[in-house]
Amino acid sequence: MHMRIGIDLGGSKIELAALDVAGEIHLRRRVATPVGDYDGTLAAITSLVEDAERDLAAPASVGLATPGAPSRVDGRLRNANSTCLNGRTLREDLERRLARPIRLANDANCFALSEAIDGAGRDAEVVFGVILGTGVGGGLVVRRRLVEGANAIAGEWGHNPLPGSEGEPQPPCYCGRRGCVETYLSGPGLANDHASVVGERIPAEAIAARASRGDVECELSLARFERRLARALACVINVVDPDAIVLGGGLSHLARLYDRVPELWRAHVFSDAVRTRLLPPAHGDSSGVRGAAWLWEPGEEASAAGGEVSLRPIDEANIDVVGELRVVGEQRYHVASIAKSFWQVAGREGYWMRAIYAGAEPVGFAMLHLRPGEIYLNRLLVDFRHQGRGYGRAAMRLLVEHARAQPGCNRMSLSHVRSNEAVARLYAGFGFRHTGAVDEDGEVEMILEFPA
């Protein structure tokens, strides 16, 4: 059964959940975020995925919910409040470590997608997801598909100016502007507004709690918040006209918003009737990790980004193309060339060679040595032009299946250069373990036992 792994990369925690095609969670893990440590963050995510796949004993696609979003210009992350991520090629770095394509989206987009697929907005055609928390974000989903936009900023209503705020204070925003929606409607924005009027600084949750007990000043602060939220969301309705707006983040727990705000936005929406529903989230804090998993559609294979991966005989129709496949850079010291592979087995028996195909295109090469009681992986090469797409992992899965099916084969073995940690992680994900043995070339041995 194919699984979809979703990861929510937060400022204090990294959470993983594995979903099946029906959206049921089969596994859930959480670790602390290595704050300020980019390499540590990559290692933590990689370890979470590899451990999850080992426990699930199933292949998985990987989606990632992040603060900020990748630039359309150079793919580097920007606008992340976890500043060690900014300017980094997070997706590409994880793809290299996990040897497969990764889908990545802003955490607000993942929230919106989760609630649109099987959450509060599951019966709606157009869903606008709103985060009201430490910051203010948003995501737009149309017919169960995330809309990112030409500039990857669809749904970023939090950095529009608050409508109707002329004559009100214009708080500075971290983005460099003043009077952004976020400066009024985030949790800190509500607390700042209350403090500026009352002279007492208390958090947003305390303002809500006191208002519920009849505190007049806190009630006035919440009423200002509701009027501002209604004006800001009315602009969204006038532009997008969603069937449903789903609130997330800490302030979404204010039950009074779902009655009062729709009453207030009527005066600002350009329609004689407003059918847009304002809804609380169905999945709450789980929406980020669930939405990250939903970045891959049910049954969609990450390893088949360019077509289904298969192993095919090498013959006169493909030998010229296969012979030109190669690796570059440092990998040349870890993977022998196709020509050397052919030379090594010339005139020898017991070798099984196949071309790795993605769809109709040869993208790699694999070679097995059939030994008494075991099969040894001599070579697994993916051409440099096709790396980072999961083809090597998909081919490895097929090679293990082939080895298991051979009569009398009790195990599969391989060796790798000690310094090549990435390939060791790849093989460990299939259950291979190091034996401690070192061959005559100084390479370390790994084996996968096949139960009788």
DRENDOGU-380381 format. One record per residue (C-alpha): chain; x, y, z. Coordinates in nm, 3 decimals. Example, Ala and Ser with C-alpha at 12.3 -4.5 7.8 and 13.67 -1.06 7.14 Angstrom:
// DRENDOGU-380381
('A',(1.230,-0.450,0.780))
('A',(1.367,-0.106,0.714))
This chain:
// DRENDOGU-380381
('A',(0.000,0.000,0.000))
('A',(0.141,0.336,-0.102))
('A',(0.155,0.593,0.177))
('A',(0.179,0.971,0.174))
('A',(0.403,1.132,0.434))
('A',(0.332,1.487,0.540))
('A',(0.578,1.693,0.743))
('A',(0.499,2.019,0.921))
('A',(0.821,2.213,0.978))
('A',(0.751,2.449,1.264))
('A',(0.962,2.686,1.465))
('A',(0.969,2.458,1.772))
('A',(0.872,2.114,1.639))
('A',(0.884,1.900,1.327))
('A',(0.583,1.673,1.296))
('A',(0.535,1.378,1.058))
('A',(0.218,1.188,0.973))
('A',(0.172,0.903,0.724))
('A',(-0.166,0.887,0.549))
('A',(-0.318,0.615,0.335))
('A',(-0.528,0.686,0.026))
('A',(-0.838,0.734,0.243))
('A',(-0.668,0.995,0.459))
('A',(-0.633,0.770,0.765))
('A',(-0.322,0.836,0.973))
('A',(-0.113,0.520,1.021))
('A',(0.185,0.673,1.196))
('A',(0.269,0.995,1.369))
('A',(0.604,1.127,1.496))
('A',(0.730,1.454,1.641))
('A',(1.078,1.586,1.722))
('A',(1.209,1.923,1.836))
('A',(1.322,2.160,1.562))
('A',(1.699,2.223,1.574))
('A',(1.651,2.598,1.613))
('A',(1.888,2.804,1.399))
('A',(2.057,2.491,1.258))
('A',(1.984,2.436,0.889))
('A',(2.192,2.120,0.850))
('A',(2.042,1.984,1.171))
('A',(1.694,2.052,1.034))
('A',(1.772,1.860,0.714))
('A',(1.908,1.569,0.918))
('A',(1.604,1.564,1.145))
('A',(1.358,1.555,0.853))
('A',(1.561,1.287,0.674))
('A',(1.573,1.069,0.985))
('A',(1.197,1.109,1.044))
('A',(1.116,0.998,0.689))
('A',(1.357,0.705,0.683))
('A',(1.244,0.576,1.023))
('A',(0.878,0.609,0.922))
('A',(0.926,0.418,0.597))
('A',(1.114,0.145,0.779))
('A',(0.830,0.107,1.031))
('A',(0.560,0.128,0.766))
('A',(0.739,-0.118,0.537))
('A',(0.584,0.075,0.250))
('A',(0.701,0.335,-0.004))
('A',(0.590,0.690,0.055))
('A',(0.571,1.026,-0.117))
('A',(0.682,1.324,0.092))
('A',(0.518,1.666,0.121))
('A',(0.649,1.945,0.340))
('A',(0.469,2.238,0.501))
('A',(0.710,2.522,0.570))
('A',(0.707,2.875,0.700))
('A',(0.772,3.101,0.405))
('A',(0.770,2.992,0.040))
('A',(1.028,2.916,-0.230))
('A',(1.111,3.199,-0.467))
('A',(0.993,3.164,-0.826))
('A',(1.328,3.317,-0.929))
('A',(1.584,3.085,-0.771))
('A',(1.389,2.834,-0.559))
('A',(1.535,2.962,-0.233))
('A',(1.307,2.992,0.067))
('A',(1.200,3.341,0.168))
('A',(0.976,3.508,0.426))
('A',(1.028,3.225,0.678))
('A',(1.011,3.325,1.042))
('A',(1.262,3.044,1.104))
('A',(1.538,3.261,0.964))
('A',(1.794,2.982,0.914))
('A',(1.573,2.859,0.627))
('A',(1.574,3.187,0.435))
('A',(1.796,3.188,0.129))
('A',(1.827,2.809,0.135))
('A',(1.732,2.560,-0.136))
('A',(1.534,2.347,0.109))
('A',(1.345,2.137,-0.146))
('A',(1.654,2.052,-0.351))
('A',(1.862,1.973,-0.043))
('A',(1.598,1.732,0.089))
('A',(1.551,1.573,-0.253))
('A',(1.920,1.489,-0.263))
('A',(1.912,1.339,0.086))
('A',(1.594,1.137,0.031))
('A',(1.662,1.053,-0.337))
('A',(1.314,1.143,-0.456))
('A',(1.107,1.447,-0.550))
('A',(0.962,1.650,-0.262))
('A',(0.659,1.874,-0.279))
('A',(0.674,2.183,-0.063))
('A',(0.419,2.449,0.020))
('A',(0.366,2.731,0.265))
('A',(0.210,2.612,0.591))
('A',(-0.102,2.826,0.534))
('A',(-0.146,2.665,0.192))
('A',(-0.120,2.320,0.350))
('A',(-0.379,2.418,0.611))
('A',(-0.618,2.530,0.335))
('A',(-0.560,2.215,0.131))
('A',(-0.623,1.987,0.428))
('A',(-0.950,2.157,0.517))
('A',(-1.061,2.160,0.151))
('A',(-0.985,1.791,0.088))
('A',(-1.144,1.622,0.388))
('A',(-1.197,1.893,0.647))
('A',(-1.448,2.167,0.712))
('A',(-1.458,2.273,0.345))
('A',(-1.475,1.925,0.190))
('A',(-1.808,1.996,0.017))
('A',(-1.701,2.339,-0.114))
('A',(-1.568,2.416,-0.462))
('A',(-1.362,2.719,-0.355))
('A',(-1.205,2.731,-0.008))
('A',(-1.001,3.013,0.143))
('A',(-0.801,2.900,0.444))
('A',(-0.699,3.164,0.698))
('A',(-0.432,3.147,0.968))
('A',(-0.487,3.380,1.264))
('A',(-0.196,3.306,1.493))
('A',(0.147,3.452,1.556))
('A',(0.112,3.586,1.203))
('A',(-0.169,3.605,0.948))
('A',(-0.158,3.385,0.639))
('A',(-0.391,3.233,0.387))
('A',(-0.425,2.973,0.115))
('A',(-0.661,2.925,-0.177))
('A',(-0.793,2.588,-0.297))
('A',(-1.017,2.551,-0.604))
('A',(-1.175,2.214,-0.681))
('A',(-0.941,2.040,-0.436))
('A',(-0.629,2.186,-0.599))
('A',(-0.399,2.437,-0.438))
('A',(-0.364,2.769,-0.622))
('A',(-0.016,2.917,-0.573))
('A',(-0.024,3.194,-0.834))
('A',(0.231,3.341,-1.073))
('A',(0.439,3.482,-0.786))
('A',(0.373,3.199,-0.535))
('A',(0.183,3.440,-0.308))
('A',(-0.181,3.345,-0.370))
('A',(-0.370,3.382,-0.043))
('A',(-0.118,3.617,0.124))
('A',(-0.389,3.855,0.238))
('A',(-0.201,3.926,0.562))
('A',(0.024,4.176,0.386))
('A',(-0.250,4.380,0.226))
('A',(-0.330,4.707,0.403))
('A',(-0.625,4.674,0.636))
('A',(-0.922,4.830,0.456))
('A',(-1.094,5.120,0.630))
('A',(-0.802,5.183,0.865))
('A',(-0.752,5.547,0.769))
('A',(-0.725,5.751,1.084))
('A',(-0.630,5.444,1.290))
('A',(-0.276,5.366,1.408))
('A',(-0.059,5.215,1.133))
('A',(0.158,4.959,1.315))
('A',(0.490,4.866,1.149))
('A',(0.508,4.519,0.995))
('A',(0.818,4.300,0.970))
('A',(0.776,4.309,0.592))
('A',(0.876,4.676,0.594))
('A',(0.528,4.820,0.539))
('A',(0.285,4.970,0.788))
('A',(-0.077,4.888,0.859))
('A',(-0.076,4.536,0.714))
('A',(-0.369,4.311,0.803))
('A',(-0.126,4.098,1.006))
('A',(-0.041,4.387,1.239))
('A',(-0.406,4.405,1.347))
('A',(-0.541,4.051,1.319))
('A',(-0.259,3.830,1.448))
('A',(-0.246,3.729,1.812))
('A',(0.032,3.980,1.885))
('A',(-0.163,4.239,1.681))
('A',(-0.468,4.199,1.905))
('A',(-0.249,4.220,2.217))
('A',(-0.072,4.533,2.086))
('A',(-0.399,4.703,2.001))
('A',(-0.541,4.630,2.347))
('A',(-0.225,4.762,2.512))
('A',(-0.228,5.081,2.306))
('A',(-0.586,5.159,2.412))
('A',(-0.599,5.025,2.767))
('A',(-0.235,5.054,2.870))
('A',(-0.214,4.692,2.988))
('A',(-0.028,4.426,2.789))
('A',(-0.185,4.080,2.809))
('A',(-0.191,3.801,2.548))
('A',(-0.478,3.749,2.307))
('A',(-0.604,3.442,2.493))
('A',(-0.633,3.644,2.815))
('A',(-0.824,3.920,2.634))
('A',(-1.074,3.663,2.506))
('A',(-1.108,3.496,2.847))
('A',(-1.167,3.827,3.026))
('A',(-1.420,3.940,2.766))
('A',(-1.617,3.619,2.822))
('A',(-1.634,3.709,3.192))
('A',(-1.770,4.057,3.120))
('A',(-1.455,4.271,3.117))
('A',(-1.568,4.583,2.929))
('A',(-1.228,4.692,2.799))
('A',(-1.143,4.343,2.672))
('A',(-1.487,4.321,2.511))
('A',(-1.422,4.648,2.327))
('A',(-1.085,4.518,2.205))
('A',(-1.245,4.198,2.071))
('A',(-1.521,4.400,1.904))
('A',(-1.259,4.612,1.722))
('A',(-1.084,4.292,1.619))
('A',(-1.408,4.146,1.481))
('A',(-1.490,4.460,1.281))
('A',(-1.142,4.464,1.130))
('A',(-1.157,4.093,1.050))
('A',(-1.495,4.140,0.881))
('A',(-1.362,4.424,0.662))
('A',(-1.050,4.229,0.564))
('A',(-1.241,3.910,0.480))
('A',(-1.503,4.107,0.285))
('A',(-1.225,4.213,0.047))
('A',(-1.133,3.845,0.002))
('A',(-1.495,3.761,-0.073))
('A',(-1.524,4.045,-0.323))
('A',(-1.218,3.921,-0.512))
('A',(-1.229,3.541,-0.476))
('A',(-1.595,3.476,-0.378))
('A',(-1.519,3.149,-0.194))
('A',(-1.784,2.902,-0.088))
('A',(-1.616,2.867,0.250))
('A',(-1.357,3.047,0.460))
('A',(-1.197,2.821,0.722))
('A',(-1.015,2.977,1.015))
('A',(-0.702,2.825,1.169))
('A',(-0.441,2.929,1.423))
('A',(-0.487,3.015,1.787))
('A',(-0.756,3.280,1.735))
('A',(-0.973,3.033,1.541))
('A',(-1.075,2.895,1.881))
('A',(-1.285,3.208,1.947))
('A',(-1.631,3.059,1.890))
('A',(-1.798,3.402,1.877))
('A',(-1.619,3.488,1.550))
('A',(-1.828,3.244,1.345))
('A',(-2.153,3.427,1.420))
('A',(-2.042,3.788,1.458))
('A',(-1.800,3.828,1.167))
('A',(-2.045,3.711,0.895))
('A',(-2.300,3.956,1.030))
('A',(-2.044,4.236,1.012))
('A',(-1.903,4.157,0.666))
('A',(-2.243,4.192,0.497))
('A',(-2.202,4.572,0.489))
('A',(-1.877,4.541,0.293))
('A',(-1.951,4.261,0.043))
('A',(-2.065,4.366,-0.304))
('A',(-2.372,4.139,-0.315))
('A',(-2.731,4.145,-0.199))
('A',(-2.677,3.809,-0.026))
('A',(-2.360,3.651,0.111))
('A',(-2.354,3.272,0.092))
('A',(-1.990,3.234,0.192))
('A',(-1.965,3.032,0.514))
('A',(-1.715,3.107,0.792))
('A',(-1.612,2.776,0.947))
('A',(-1.389,2.644,1.227))
('A',(-1.127,2.388,1.121))
('A',(-1.208,2.017,1.126))
('A',(-0.851,1.904,1.182))
('A',(-0.720,2.184,1.402))
('A',(-0.346,2.171,1.459))
('A',(-0.322,1.859,1.239))
('A',(-0.418,2.043,0.922))
('A',(-0.062,2.149,0.839))
('A',(0.082,1.800,0.841))
('A',(-0.225,1.653,0.669))
('A',(-0.217,1.920,0.399))
('A',(0.151,1.850,0.336))
('A',(0.064,1.485,0.273))
('A',(-0.219,1.591,0.041))
('A',(0.032,1.773,-0.183))
('A',(0.051,1.429,-0.346))
('A',(-0.281,1.300,-0.469))
('A',(-0.397,0.956,-0.352))
('A',(-0.207,0.683,-0.534))
('A',(0.030,0.927,-0.700))
('A',(0.385,0.790,-0.685))
('A',(0.669,1.028,-0.609))
('A',(0.910,0.797,-0.790))
('A',(0.712,0.815,-1.113))
('A',(0.750,1.188,-1.176))
('A',(0.866,1.121,-1.531))
('A',(0.669,0.802,-1.586))
('A',(0.655,0.457,-1.427))
('A',(0.995,0.322,-1.329))
('A',(1.084,-0.019,-1.473))
('A',(1.385,-0.244,-1.535))
('A',(1.435,-0.354,-1.896))
('A',(1.689,-0.572,-2.077))
('A',(1.978,-0.399,-2.249))
('A',(1.967,-0.470,-2.621))
('A',(2.063,-0.322,-2.955))
('A',(1.775,-0.075,-2.938))
('A',(1.895,0.097,-2.621))
('A',(2.264,0.006,-2.580))
('A',(2.392,0.334,-2.724))
('A',(2.175,0.544,-2.492))
('A',(2.252,0.328,-2.188))
('A',(2.624,0.344,-2.264))
('A',(2.615,0.723,-2.244))
('A',(2.453,0.740,-1.899))
('A',(2.692,0.883,-1.643))
('A',(2.743,1.051,-1.310))
('A',(2.943,1.368,-1.256))
('A',(3.136,1.547,-0.984))
('A',(3.217,1.366,-0.662))
('A',(2.987,1.077,-0.752))
('A',(3.247,0.956,-1.003))
('A',(3.446,0.832,-0.703))
('A',(3.150,0.632,-0.573))
('A',(2.991,0.484,-0.887))
('A',(3.181,0.310,-1.166))
('A',(3.099,0.400,-1.525))
('A',(2.884,0.191,-1.757))
('A',(3.189,0.112,-1.971))
('A',(3.381,-0.019,-1.668))
('A',(3.081,-0.228,-1.566))
('A',(3.067,-0.394,-1.908))
('A',(3.443,-0.453,-1.901))
('A',(3.432,-0.610,-1.555))
('A',(3.175,-0.874,-1.652))
('A',(3.300,-0.954,-2.002))
('A',(3.307,-1.331,-2.044))
('A',(3.182,-1.397,-1.689))
('A',(2.861,-1.572,-1.593))
('A',(2.609,-1.500,-1.322))
('A',(2.557,-1.130,-1.391))
('A',(2.217,-0.970,-1.450))
('A',(2.215,-0.623,-1.608))
('A',(1.919,-0.399,-1.671))
('A',(1.847,-0.046,-1.790))
('A',(1.640,0.168,-1.552))
('A',(1.354,0.336,-1.738))
('A',(1.127,0.622,-1.635))
('A',(0.837,0.587,-1.871))
('A',(0.992,0.536,-2.215))
('A',(1.326,0.697,-2.131))
('A',(1.640,0.516,-2.006))
('A',(1.761,0.702,-1.695))
('A',(1.995,0.457,-1.525))
('A',(2.167,0.121,-1.502))
('A',(2.167,-0.167,-1.253))
('A',(2.376,-0.482,-1.227))
('A',(2.339,-0.782,-0.994))
('A',(2.579,-1.071,-0.934))
('A',(2.406,-1.402,-0.868))
('A',(2.600,-1.589,-0.599))
('A',(2.517,-1.912,-0.414))
('A',(2.244,-1.823,-0.164))
('A',(2.262,-1.448,-0.222))
('A',(2.246,-1.170,-0.478))
('A',(2.509,-0.896,-0.472))
('A',(2.427,-0.546,-0.596))
('A',(2.723,-0.452,-0.815))
('A',(2.594,-0.129,-0.958))
('A',(2.308,0.118,-0.927))
('A',(2.354,0.432,-1.135))
('A',(2.112,0.711,-1.221))
('A',(2.226,0.954,-1.488))
('A',(2.320,1.299,-1.355))
('A',(2.045,1.463,-1.563))
('A',(1.777,1.259,-1.388))
('A',(1.891,1.260,-1.028))
('A',(1.679,1.387,-0.739))
('A',(1.357,1.247,-0.887))
('A',(1.333,0.921,-0.693))
('A',(1.430,0.691,-0.982))
('A',(1.713,0.525,-0.790))
('A',(1.486,0.448,-0.495))
('A',(1.215,0.310,-0.723))
('A',(1.471,0.096,-0.909))
('A',(1.610,-0.033,-0.579))
('A',(1.263,-0.141,-0.476))
('A',(1.233,-0.344,-0.798))
('A',(1.580,-0.496,-0.752))
('A',(1.493,-0.612,-0.400))
('A',(1.169,-0.763,-0.528))
('A',(1.365,-0.945,-0.803))
('A',(1.617,-1.080,-0.553))
('A',(1.345,-1.203,-0.314))
('A',(1.180,-1.393,-0.599))
('A',(1.492,-1.596,-0.686))
('A',(1.482,-1.960,-0.565))
('A',(1.737,-2.028,-0.295))
('A',(1.826,-1.661,-0.243))
('A',(1.852,-1.594,0.131))
('A',(1.983,-1.241,0.128))
('A',(2.094,-0.944,-0.076))
('A',(2.429,-0.774,-0.017))
('A',(2.621,-0.471,-0.134))
('A',(2.916,-0.252,-0.040))
('A',(2.973,0.121,-0.052))
('A',(3.244,0.377,0.011))
('A',(3.249,0.450,0.382))
('A',(3.211,0.826,0.330))
('A',(2.899,0.795,0.113))
('A',(2.642,0.846,0.387))
('A',(2.361,0.937,0.147))
('A',(2.366,0.598,-0.024))
('A',(2.391,0.424,0.313))
('A',(2.069,0.600,0.420))
('A',(1.901,0.495,0.096))
('A',(1.983,0.128,0.150))
('A',(1.899,0.141,0.520))
('A',(1.553,0.257,0.420))
('A',(1.502,-0.083,0.256))
('A',(1.616,-0.271,0.566))
('A',(1.986,-0.317,0.481))
('A',(2.224,-0.311,0.779))
('A',(2.598,-0.277,0.807))
('A',(2.780,-0.598,0.899))
('A',(3.107,-0.438,1.006))
('A',(3.294,-0.619,0.728))
('A',(3.520,-0.428,0.489))
('A',(3.614,-0.564,0.144))
('A',(3.947,-0.554,-0.035))
('A',(3.867,-0.211,-0.180))
('A',(3.801,-0.064,0.164))
('A',(3.424,-0.051,0.112))
('A',(3.181,-0.138,0.394))
('A',(2.931,-0.422,0.356))
('A',(2.554,-0.408,0.404))
('A',(2.312,-0.700,0.390))
('A',(1.935,-0.754,0.372))
('A',(1.820,-1.089,0.506))
('A',(1.524,-1.261,0.343))
('A',(1.316,-1.460,0.596))
('A',(1.269,-1.824,0.503))
